[in-house]
Amino acid sequence: MSSFSTPRLKKAIKVALDMGLPVAGYEVLADGGIRVLTVQEKQDQADAALDAWARSQRG
Protein backbone atom coordinates (compact mmCIF):
# COMPACT_ATOMS: atom_id res chain seq x y z
CA MET A 1 0.00 0.00 0.00
CA SER A 2 1.35 3.44 -0.91
CA SER A 3 1.04 6.32 1.42
CA PHE A 4 0.38 9.86 0.33
CA SER A 5 3.18 12.40 0.54
CA THR A 6 3.56 15.91 -0.81
CA PRO A 7 6.85 15.09 -2.59
CA ARG A 8 5.17 12.17 -4.41
CA LEU A 9 2.32 14.47 -5.45
CA LYS A 10 4.71 17.13 -6.74
CA LYS A 11 6.64 14.49 -8.68
CA ALA A 12 3.44 13.08 -10.26
CA ILE A 13 2.32 16.54 -11.32
CA LYS A 14 5.77 17.39 -12.68
CA VAL A 15 5.82 14.19 -14.74
CA ALA A 16 2.43 15.04 -16.25
CA LEU A 17 3.53 18.59 -17.05
CA ASP A 18 6.83 17.34 -18.52
CA MET A 19 4.77 15.08 -20.80
CA GLY A 20 2.90 18.16 -22.02
CA LEU A 21 -0.37 17.28 -20.30
CA PRO A 22 -2.40 20.22 -18.99
CA VAL A 23 -3.04 19.42 -15.30
CA ALA A 24 -6.51 20.32 -14.03
CA GLY A 25 -6.21 18.82 -10.55
CA TYR A 26 -5.46 15.67 -8.63
CA GLU A 27 -7.12 13.07 -6.44
CA VAL A 28 -5.65 11.29 -3.45
CA LEU A 29 -7.05 7.77 -3.53
CA ALA A 30 -8.18 5.80 -0.47
CA ASP A 31 -5.06 3.64 -0.65
CA GLY A 32 -2.81 6.71 -0.69
CA GLY A 33 -2.26 6.61 -4.44
CA ILE A 34 -2.36 9.76 -6.54
CA ARG A 35 -4.37 10.38 -9.69
CA VAL A 36 -3.40 13.41 -11.76
CA LEU A 37 -6.37 14.86 -13.66
CA THR A 38 -5.77 16.43 -17.02
CA VAL A 39 -7.96 19.00 -18.74
CA GLN A 40 -9.24 16.30 -21.12
CA GLU A 41 -10.28 14.05 -18.21
CA LYS A 42 -12.19 16.92 -16.62
CA GLN A 43 -13.91 17.60 -19.94
CA ASP A 44 -14.77 13.91 -20.31
CA GLN A 45 -16.25 13.86 -16.79
CA ALA A 46 -18.29 16.98 -17.51
CA ASP A 47 -19.51 15.51 -20.81
CA ALA A 48 -20.50 12.26 -19.09
CA ALA A 49 -22.40 14.16 -16.39
CA LEU A 50 -24.21 16.21 -19.01
CA ASP A 51 -25.09 13.08 -21.00
CA ALA A 52 -26.44 11.39 -17.86
CA TRP A 53 -28.53 14.44 -17.05
CA ALA A 54 -29.89 14.63 -20.60
CA ARG A 55 -30.84 10.92 -20.49
CA SER A 56 -32.65 11.47 -17.18
CA GLN A 57 -34.65 14.32 -18.70
CA ARG A 58 -35.86 12.16 -21.58
CA GLY A 59 -37.45 9.69 -19.19
C-alpha positions, 0 to 999 in steps of 0.5 A: 500500500502506498502512502500519500506524501507531498513530494510524491504528489509534486513528482506526479504533477511534474511528470504530467507537465513534462509530458505536455499534459495540462493538469486540471487537478489531482485526487488522493485515492483511499489507498494513498495513491495519486491520480493526476487529472488532465484537462481532457479528463475533466472535460470527459467527466463533464460531458458524461455528467451532461449526457447522464442528465440529458438521459434522465430528462428524456425519461 
